[in-house]
């Protein structure tokens, strides 16, 4: 059955932990591409989402609402504010949910939201991200519709690692507050959901070992059209490129490892470049001092990736799936990653990468990738998992499997 046949006429209420546009981070990209794929396949979508006060400019916020409304039948956006009144309400709600979930619960106008959700008449509610699940569960219960949960990470493990890597009192305090009750909350969401759509085959196996057998793998979607339009120059501009957001602790730690540990172990001098969003002042200083090119906030990452001979993912920490590794698959470059960078992906996908955990092995992997031709047949087979129509069909199939057990009186 095709994606159009699976999704035609389906009405899905998506409650997303983050506003998915502009799609300038891994989490936003995952939500945005899946939303577009569902609509393209014939599904009607109502979107509820949150934006953090001050994260996006007013112009971006206006553009975001316009973009979302061009795709969705209805869009409801809320702002997470940081004034004293909002913070106190958030603390009061933390008795039963972690800080990030409490922020979304207290900032939603629930009476208006319920009225609009009832008018939309969804066939199911999807919590896209753990911290949207309080609102999504509340809606699913009142609407008497199935609840699906999109798991992006084993969040209590991910937050523990972010806390370990965080620098500065403010960052550690924010992450530390969110870790309070997080593991218990995450287990509760898994137990409550009628189906869980996990981004990672490894995370899914973890939950299955704990007795959670109602999950299924739902891959992320690659921006295949953008990669197809990007044209590699006859002579690539850089030998090695790292890309991703340039402000979160785990990405900054990966970049530092690449500069401090891997680069000195290369047998020859190579042209390095780094591309990504919101580079910190410290990242800018480090790259300038090291003589590494920086492409800050590129409007279209696919065009940047096409300019390098080898793409690297030196991730040192994380869970779920590292979306940059999926993007890397849709290029003609050599691919090098740590085991963390390819975790959560099927073995057939991991085999497309040179994989090494230590700095010497990673440097050797870069040099091998520079000297090898790409296995095009193998890479094309790996790409099939991440095409939009296939992912949309998988999600709609999961909704259909849940509906009979929840629609009975």
C-alpha positions in Angstrom: 0.0 0.0 0.0 1.4 3.4 -1.0 1.8 6.4 1.4 -1.1 8.1 -0.3 -3.3 5.1 0.3 -2.2 4.8 3.9 -2.6 8.5 4.7 -5.5 9.7 2.6 -8.2 11.3 4.7 -6.4 10.8 8.0 -6.7 13.7 10.5 -3.7 13.9 12.8 -3.3 16.4 15.7 0.5 16.9 16.3 1.6 18.4 19.6 5.3 19.3 19.0 7.7 20.3 21.8 9.3 22.9 19.5 8.2 25.1 16.7 9.4 23.3 13.6 10.2 26.3 11.5 12.8 27.6 10.8 14.1 24.1 10.6 17.6 25.0 11.9 18.2 22.3 14.4 18.0 18.5 14.4 14.8 18.4 16.4 13.0 21.0 14.3 14.2 19.4 11.1 12.7 16.0 12.2 9.3 17.5 13.0 9.1 19.8 9.9 10.0 17.2 7.3 7.7 14.6 8.7 4.8 17.1 8.9 5.4 18.1 5.2 5.6 14.4 4.2 2.3 13.6 5.9 0.5 16.5 4.2 2.0 15.6 0.9 0.7 12.0 1.4 -2.9 13.2 1.9 -3.1 13.6 5.7 -4.7 16.7 7.3 -2.7 18.1 10.2 -3.4 20.4 13.1 -0.2 21.5 14.8 0.3 22.7 18.3 3.8 23.9 19.2 5.9 26.2 21.4 8.6 28.8 20.8 11.1 29.9 23.4 10.9 33.7 24.0 13.9 35.4 22.4 15.2 32.4 20.4 13.8 33.6 17.1 13.6 37.1 15.8 10.1 38.7 15.3 10.6 38.5 11.6 11.4 34.7 11.9 8.3 34.2 14.1 6.0 35.9 11.6 7.6 33.9 8.7 7.3 30.7 10.8 3.6 31.2 11.3 3.1 31.8 7.6 5.1 28.7 6.6 3.2 26.5 9.1 -0.2 27.7 8.0 0.7 27.1 4.4 1.0 23.4 5.3 -1.3 22.7 8.2 -5.1 23.0 8.4 -4.8 24.7 11.8 -1.8 26.0 13.8 -1.6 26.9 17.5 1.6 28.4 18.8 2.5 29.3 22.4 5.5 31.2 23.8 7.5 29.9 26.7 8.2 33.1 28.7 10.8 33.7 31.4 9.2 36.4 33.5 8.7 35.8 37.2 5.0 34.9 36.9 5.7 32.3 34.2 8.6 30.8 36.1 6.6 30.5 39.3 3.8 28.7 37.4 6.4 26.4 35.9 7.8 25.5 39.3 4.3 24.8 40.7 3.7 22.3 37.8 6.9 20.5 38.4 5.5 18.2 41.0 4.3 15.8 38.3 6.5 16.6 35.3 10.0 17.8 34.6 10.8 21.5 34.0 10.6 21.4 30.1 7.3 19.6 30.1 5.9 22.0 32.9 6.8 25.0 30.8 4.7 23.7 27.9 1.8 22.7 30.2 1.5 26.0 31.9 1.9 28.2 28.8 -0.9 26.5 26.9 -4.4 28.1 26.9 -6.0 24.7 27.4 -9.7 25.7 27.2 -9.2 27.4 23.8 -6.9 24.6 22.6 -9.5 21.9 23.5 -12.2 23.8 21.5 -10.0 24.1 18.5 -8.9 20.4 18.7 -12.6 19.3 18.9 -13.4 21.4 15.9 -10.5 19.7 14.0 -11.9 16.2 14.9 -8.6 14.3 14.8 -8.3 10.5 14.3 -5.2 10.4 16.6 -2.9 12.7 18.7 0.9 12.5 18.2 3.2 13.8 21.0 6.2 14.9 18.9 8.9 14.9 21.6 8.7 14.0 25.3 8.1 17.5 26.6 4.9 17.9 24.5 3.4 14.7 26.0 1.5 16.3 29.0 -0.6 18.4 26.7 -0.9 15.6 24.1 -2.0 13.1 26.6 -4.6 15.5 28.1 -6.0 16.1 24.6 -6.0 12.4 23.6 -7.9 11.5 26.8 -10.6 14.2 26.4 -11.0 13.5 22.7 -11.0 9.8 23.3 -8.5 9.2 20.5 -5.2 7.2 20.3 -2.0 8.7 21.7 1.2 8.2 19.8 4.6 9.3 21.0 7.5 10.2 18.8 10.7 9.4 20.9 13.7 11.4 19.8 16.0 10.1 22.6 16.2 8.2 25.8 15.7 11.6 27.3 16.8 10.9 30.9 20.1 9.6 29.5 20.5 12.4 27.0 19.9 15.1 29.7 22.4 13.4 32.1 25.0 13.6 29.4 24.2 17.2 28.5 24.4 18.1 32.2 27.9 16.5 32.4 29.1 18.5 29.4 27.4 21.8 30.3 29.6 24.7 31.3 28.4 27.5 33.5 26.0 27.7 36.5 23.0 28.9 34.5 23.3 26.0 31.9 23.8 23.4 34.6 20.9 24.8 36.7 18.5 24.7 33.7 19.4 21.1 32.7 19.5 20.0 36.4 16.0 21.2 37.0 14.7 19.3 34.0 16.3 16.1 35.2 14.1 16.1 38.3 11.6 13.3 37.9 12.6 12.9 34.2 13.2 9.2 34.2 9.9 8.4 36.0 8.0 10.8 33.6 9.6 9.2 30.5 8.6 5.7 31.7 5.1 6.9 32.3 4.7 8.3 28.8 6.0 5.1 27.2 3.4 3.1 29.3 0.5 5.5 28.5 1.1 5.7 24.7 -0.9 3.4 22.4 2.2 3.3 20.1 5.7 4.7 20.3 7.5 5.8 17.1 11.2 5.7 18.0 13.8 7.4 16.0 16.5 4.9 17.0 16.7 1.1 16.5 19.1 1.0 19.4 16.8 3.0 21.8 13.9 0.8 20.7 15.8 -2.3 21.6 16.6 -0.8 25.0 12.9 -0.2 25.8 12.0 -3.7 24.5 14.4 -5.2 27.0 12.5 -3.3 29.7 9.2 -4.9 28.5 7.9 -2.1 26.3 6.8 -4.0 23.1 4.4 -1.4 21.6 7.2 0.6 19.9 8.3 0.6 16.3 11.1 2.2 14.4 10.2 5.4 12.5 13.3 6.8 10.7 13.9 10.5 10.2 13.5 12.0 6.8 16.4 13.3 4.7 16.1 16.4 2.6 16.6 14.5 -0.6 15.4 17.2 -2.9 17.9 19.8 -1.6 20.8 17.3 -1.8 19.8 16.5 -5.4 19.9 20.2 -6.3 23.3 20.8 -4.7 26.1 20.4 -7.2 29.6 19.3 -6.1 32.3 21.5 -7.7 34.9 19.9 -9.9 37.5 20.7 -7.3 36.0 20.6 -3.8 36.8 23.6 -1.6 37.6 21.6 1.5 39.0 18.2 2.4 37.1 17.8 5.7 33.8 19.3 6.8 32.0 19.1 10.2 28.5 20.6 10.4 25.7 21.0 13.0 24.6 23.5 15.5 27.6 25.2 17.1 26.3 26.0 20.6 25.0 22.9 22.4 27.5 21.3 24.8 27.6 18.0 23.0 28.3 19.5 19.6 30.9 21.9 20.9 32.7 19.0 22.7 32.7 17.0 19.5 34.2 19.9 17.6 36.9 20.4 20.2 37.8 16.7 20.0 38.1 17.0 16.3 40.4 20.0 16.5 42.5 18.9 19.6 42.8 15.2 19.2 42.1 14.1 15.6 43.6 16.9 13.4 47.1 16.6 14.9 47.2 12.9 14.1 46.7 13.3 10.4 49.7 12.5 8.3 49.3 15.6 6.1 47.7 19.1 6.4 44.1 19.1 5.1 41.7 22.0 4.5 39.1 21.9 7.3 35.8 23.7 7.5 33.0 23.9 10.0 29.4 24.9 9.2 26.4 25.5 11.5 23.9 27.6 13.3 24.5 30.1 16.2 28.3 29.6 16.7 29.3 30.7 20.2 32.0 33.4 20.6 34.3 30.7 21.9 33.7 28.5 18.9 34.5 31.4 16.6 37.8 32.1 18.5 38.8 28.5 18.4 38.2 28.1 14.6 40.0 31.4 13.8 43.0 30.4 15.9 43.2 27.0 14.2 42.9 28.4 10.7 39.6 26.5 10.0 37.0 28.0 7.7 33.6 28.9 9.3 30.3 29.0 7.5 27.9 30.5 10.0 24.2 30.0 9.7 24.1 28.8 6.1 20.7 29.3 4.5 20.9 25.9 2.9 23.2 23.3 4.4 23.0 21.0 1.3 25.0 23.5 -0.8 27.7 23.6 1.9 28.0 19.8 2.2 28.5 19.5 -1.6 31.8 21.5 -1.3 33.7 18.9 0.8 35.5 15.7 0.0 34.9 14.1 3.4 32.1 14.7 5.9 32.8 13.9 9.6 30.7 13.3 12.6 32.9 13.2 15.7 30.0 13.0 18.2 31.2 12.0 21.6 27.8 11.8 23.4 24.1 11.5 22.6 21.3 9.1 22.1 18.5 8.7 19.5 19.8 9.3 16.0 22.3 11.9 15.0 20.4 13.5 12.1 23.6 14.8 10.5 24.7 11.2 9.7 21.5 10.7 7.8 22.1 13.9 5.8 25.7 12.8 5.1 24.3 9.7 3.4 22.7 11.8 0.7 26.0 13.2 -0.6 28.8 11.8 -2.7 31.4 12.6 0.0 33.4 10.1 2.0 31.8 9.5 5.4 33.6 9.2 8.8 31.9 8.9 12.2 32.4 7.8 15.8 30.2 5.0 17.0 28.0 7.6 18.8 27.5 9.4 15.5 25.9 6.3 13.8 24.1 4.9 16.8 20.4 4.1 16.3 20.9 3.4 12.6 20.5 -0.1 11.0 23.7 -2.0 10.3 23.2 -1.5 6.5 23.5 2.2 7.1 26.4 2.1 9.5 28.4 0.1 6.9 28.5 3.2 4.6 30.8 5.0 7.2 34.3 4.7 8.3 33.7 4.2 12.0 36.3 4.8 14.8 36.0 5.6 18.5 39.5 6.9 19.2 41.3 9.9 17.7 44.0 7.8 15.8 41.4 5.6 14.2 39.3 8.6 13.3 42.2 10.3 11.6 43.0 7.1 9.7 39.4 6.9 8.7 39.6 10.4 7.2 42.6 9.5 5.2 41.1 6.3 3.9 37.9 8.1 2.9 39.9 10.7 1.0 41.5 7.9 -1.0 38.5 5.7 -1.7 35.6 5.9 -4.2 32.1 5.9 -2.8 30.1 2.6 -3.0 27.2 4.1 -4.8 25.0 1.0 -4.8 25.5 0.4 -1.1 24.7 4.0 -0.3 21.6 4.1 -2.5 20.2 1.1 -0.7 20.8 2.8 2.7 19.1 6.0 1.6 15.8 4.1 1.0 15.0 4.1 4.7 14.8 7.9 5.0 12.6 8.9 2.0 9.6 10.9 2.9 6.9 8.7 1.3 8.1 5.6 3.1 8.2 7.3 6.5 4.8 8.9 6.1 3.3 5.5 5.2 4.9 3.9 8.3 3.4 6.6 10.6 -0.1 6.3 9.1 0.1 2.5 9.4 0.9 2.9 13.1 -2.1 5.3 13.5 -4.4 2.8 11.8 -3.2 0.0 14.0 -4.2 2.0 17.1 -7.6 3.3 16.1 -9.7 0.2 16.6 -8.7 -0.4 20.2 -9.4 3.2 21.1 -12.6 4.0 19.2 -14.7 1.3 20.8 -17.2 2.8 23.3 
